[in-house]
Amino acid sequence: MAGRSAGQSAVTVYPLTNYSFGSKEMKVDKDVSLDQKLARLKTNYETKGMRRSVEGILLVQEHNHPHVLMLQLGVAHFKLPGGRLRAGEDEAEGLKRKLTSMLSPTNPQLQTPWDLGECAGAYYRPNFDTIFYPYLPPHITRPKECKKLYIVPLTERSMFAVPANMKLVAVPIFELYENPGRYGPIIAALPAMLSRFRLNLLGATIPAQVPPAAEK
């Protein structure tokens, strides 16, 4: 659930223990190398134009601190759930499709009814490389990709199922802050993006208050 209070949009964040996690059939990447991925990006750009992609920011709380749910591939590759939109596809519907494909059980009765919140950030890829900017450089008139990140408020309880070759991990935002070497610059910028939201951590334990010493 999301709302607005005192100029900030509010996002309700539930405990990680509210959710259950399973696996499903492996999802094979279309590209086996970065070079192949960039070559496919160039080919698709020449035939379809700028790539549009969307990713979801899913939040849980643990130890009174917000965590971001991310997909981990192998030892050191992390990404937010999402991906490329189809031609003419609405951003909201496309992200819901991607979330269902990547995170939902195959049984429709167990699937999460995804909801979308605000757009937390937009990034542009000016060239056929891995560099994104949180703005469109003034000398670039034809960016190769526009990537948008949306808050995805979770229901109080739900079940996740990820491809067997991936893991769904909850990473605390303090771990992401200024850590582009491990998570990449976009994920490392999530704490700054999230700072404009009021995160209501439900189920969090409030530390006991130490009473002030009695005056002598």
NORLINRA-V963711 format. One record per helix or strand of 2 or more residues. SS is the DSSP state (alpha for helix, beta for strand). FROM is the first residue (numbers start at 0). TO is the last residue. If there is no record, write none. Layout:
# NORLINRA-V963711
{{SS:FROM:TO} {SS:FROM:TO}}
This chain:
# NORLINRA-V963711
{{beta:1:4} {beta:7:12} {alpha:15:17} {beta:19:23} {alpha:33:47} {beta:50:61} {beta:64:72} {beta:76:78} {beta:81:83} {alpha:90:102} {alpha:107:109} {beta:118:124} {beta:144:150} {beta:158:162} {beta:166:171} {alpha:172:175} {alpha:179:182} {alpha:184:187} {alpha:189:193} {beta:196:200}}
